[in-house]
Amino acid sequence: MAGRKKLRMGSGGYCICPKCGERVPHQAGTPCIETRCPSCGGKMLREGSDHHKAAQKRK
């Protein structure tokens, strides 16, 4: 997508499951969305990301 910048959140932080709330440390080099929740198997979201904020609003 032209004109859209990719948000880089750094190597720290956590990945959070919007389904069950499981929270795991973010692994550098692997986007949270590519990580599956160890508890329920759902896709994880990066804590504090736009996707995570939108999921919180939906709840």
N, C-alpha and C positions, 0 to 999 in steps of 0.2 A: 504494500500500500504506500503510495507516494506521499511524502510529507508527514508520515507518522513515525515518531521516534519510539524505539524500544526501551522500556523502562528497565534499567539495571539496578538491582537492589543490593548488590554486594554478595559476599560469600556467607555472611552470618545470618541469623534469624531462624525462623521455624516454618515448617510446612504444616498446615492444619486441614483436617478433614471436615468439610461442611456438613457431612451426614451425621457423624458420631462425635466430633469434637476432638479426636485424637490429635496430639501435637508431637511432632518429631523434629529433630534438628535438620536444617537444610543442608544438603550435600552439595558442595561447590561443583559447578559444571553440569548439574542435572536440574532442569526446571522442575519445580514442585508438581506441576500439572502432569509430568511424566512419571511421577511416583504414586504408587498405590498405598492406601491406608493399610497398615499392618493389622488393624482390628476388623474392619468391615469390607475392605477391598475397593473403596471408593477412590476417586481421583482427589489428590491433595491440592490445596491452594496455598500460595505464599502469604504468610501473615502480613497484613498491612497493604497488600496489593489491591488494585482496583477490583479485581474479581472477588477477593475475600470480602471487601467492604460491601459489594453488591449482594453477596450471599448472606451477609449478616442482616442487611436491610430486608431481605426476603423472609427471614425468620420471624 
